[in-house]
């Protein structure tokens, strides 16, 4: 019999997805092309904070599709100012100064925008000599995958092969305020940090770290830029993760959940005297702030404005923590880091040797050896999650997940670990 060659994909291989092909979704559930349902504990890396096809967000998108979808920024449209006003009203009180909003599309674009604004502010306002501005970042960061951003990544997989690298960044250990203080000098215009390092495995900083960073920035006249693309808009049980430590950034980058899982929407929100240095022609985006994005973004702000989504994240987060703690105590997990409805789970250091070479996805006779294998076991049990950095997986369910749904997912996790 002649072997049938596997079909050649026309798709570039820059992802290694789990072996499932999804066709539909609603709330916390997705369904594959064969009709099997799964609980989604990844939620699009927090882009689906409100679940799949939230009725209010879908309705807003449908209504706008019948009106106007794109103008470019060559013209204003009737939702651009309302979107900026709504977002500034939600986030502005959590920041320093009078808020201004600059809409973009993707999270990486928002970070690039913040970098450009901080540099230009450094030259025009702070008086840093031309071409010498530096920005302090943290080891283990993940701010996107553009050439500028990967230039200051400490992840070889994200960085290697993409040089020459953009200068102007100084990296220090995350969580170490003394190391940060040691590198701030007259060329420093900003400190760019994730309040919680999501891609690194939901790494939560020491309690006094962010307040110390804020104080250092104040003393040196340096901007604090918080990347809240994954952590913001309810994920940590607060509108911004920075609220957890009582810290107000100068600029915050938002994305993912801002588009409700429907369209890519991002923004930089922050001090008007900083974003105000970006004048006509100095920065822009054809699709940034388009009418469809603004319609969905306004609906997202309305969902968050009552505080009910954030409160639900706190309640379900406590449930998540209560279920994960015994797994650490029993040795099934090595460590758990949790904030709100967001957790990083590390397999025990002994997992690989305990599992042995015969370990296979779905095997009930050996523990999972890697985060990927654990995710494959969860997939077999009807739960979607994502691994990172070898032996870690992240759990970020929709903030709308119900108590029984979360229990069902955690039952599957317990069985997959045993």
Secondary structure, DSSP 8 states (H G I E B T S, - for coil): ----------S-------S--EEEEEBTEEEETTS-EEEESSGGGGTTTT-BT-HHHHHHHHHHHTT-----TTS--TTHHHHHHHHHHHHGGGSSSSEEEEEESSHHHHHHHHHHHHHHHIIIII---TT--EEEEETT-----SHHHHTT---HHHHTTS-S----EEEE-TT-HHHHHHH--TTEEEEEE-SEETTTTSEE--TTHHHHHHHHHHHHT-EEEEE-TTTTTTTTSSSSGGGGGT---SEEEE-GGGGTTTS--EEEEEEHHHHTT--TTTS--SSTT-HHHHHHHHHHHHHHHTSHHHHHHHHHHHHHHHHHHHHHHTTS-SEEEESSS-EEEE--TTHHHHH-TT--TT-SSS---SHHHHHHHHHHTTEE-EEETTTEEEE---TT--HHHHHHHHHHHHHHH-
